[in-house]
């Protein structure tokens, strides 16, 4: 019988690390296996950046909305108070002045 047939088949830690598989400690062992860096940290940072960008964008939208409401509050009374007859009278006065002075 060969020596290979009597030895249990095992995978070395180097092979496990090379294949990016996280090693698991045997059940009877009290040792802990340090966690390998996972993509969850990267995703968490990307989500945090996305949330911050959304907060800034929402702030910009609120700023624009407030400015438009302020502008609307200023312009609407001017439009409501505008009297078309005043414009017609002013226009008639301008024509009178132009025709009499020229």
MODELLER restraints for C-alpha pairs under 7 A, 6 or more apart:
rsr = mdl.restraints
at = mdl.atoms
rsr.add(forms.Gaussian(group=physical.xy_distance, feature=features.Distance(at['CA:16:A'], at['CA:22:A']), mean=6.97, stdev=0.5))
rsr.add(forms.Gaussian(group=physical.xy_distance, feature=features.Distance(at['CA:16:A'], at['CA:23:A']), mean=6.56, stdev=0.5))
rsr.add(forms.Gaussian(group=physical.xy_distance, feature=features.Distance(at['CA:22:A'], at['CA:36:A']), mean=6.60, stdev=0.5))
rsr.add(forms.Gaussian(group=physical.xy_distance, feature=features.Distance(at['CA:24:A'], at['CA:33:A']), mean=6.61, stdev=0.5))
rsr.add(forms.Gaussian(group=physical.xy_distance, feature=features.Distance(at['CA:25:A'], at['CA:31:A']), mean=6.78, stdev=0.5))
rsr.add(forms.Gaussian(group=physical.xy_distance, feature=features.Distance(at['CA:25:A'], at['CA:32:A']), mean=6.60, stdev=0.5))
rsr.add(forms.Gaussian(group=physical.xy_distance, feature=features.Distance(at['CA:25:A'], at['CA:33:A']), mean=6.21, stdev=0.5))
